[in-house]
Amino acid sequence: MIARIAVGLDRAVGICIAAAQWLALPLVLLLFLQWPLRDLVRAYSREANDLGQIAFALYVAVSVTAATRAGTHLAADTLAQRYSPRVRHWLKKFGSIVSLLPWALFVLIASRNIVLSSLGELERFPDTNNPAYFVIKLALWLMSVLLLVQLAVDLARPLPQDAR
């Protein structure tokens, strides 16, 4: 039962990462368009900036989990290459519990008031009064929740065959 849930969560995180990777394209486009819009069109550069900030916040929120998932986040591979696969497996789990878990929980708890008040007001961008500034603050929670889900998936993973 737990294995099925872990597989489902693993797939959900994978889908989220796969979808978020495409945010890089509009992000680059919006950053590129700011100057021509400001200098040539003389309009919409601030809107492009606001949308770019939203895309960037969501992209970064998901990329932290993608790095963790790929094993490039919190990896001291130079030393760990000498360890057996079994030791590396348990070190990864231990490292996740003592570093990722407290950090993700801290971010969720410490940002609670900021995120909830922003969401409750449907906060707008301060300079332009454009909508959806609250999405940037929600990205904090997205990052933390995805990390917690990935941590649960990693903890549920059995010892690899080559490590037994």
Sequence and secondary structure as in RCSB ss.txt:
>XXXX:A:sequence
MIARIAVGLDRAVGICIAAAQWLALPLVLLLFLQWPLRDLVRAYSREANDLGQIAFALYVAVSVTAATRAGTHLA
ADTLAQRYSPRVRHWLKKFGSIVSLLPWALFVLIASRNIVLSSLGELERFPDTNNPAYFVIKLALWLMSVLLLVQ
LAVDLARPLPQDAR
>XXXX:A:secstr
 HHHHHHHHHHHHHHHHHHHGGGHHHHHHHHHHHHHIIIII SSHHHHHHHHHHHHHHHHHHHHHHHHHHT TT 
 HHHHTTS HHHHHHHHHHHIIIIIHHHHHHHHHHTHHHHHHHHHHT   TTT  S THHHHHHHHHHHHHHHHH
HHHHHH    GGG 
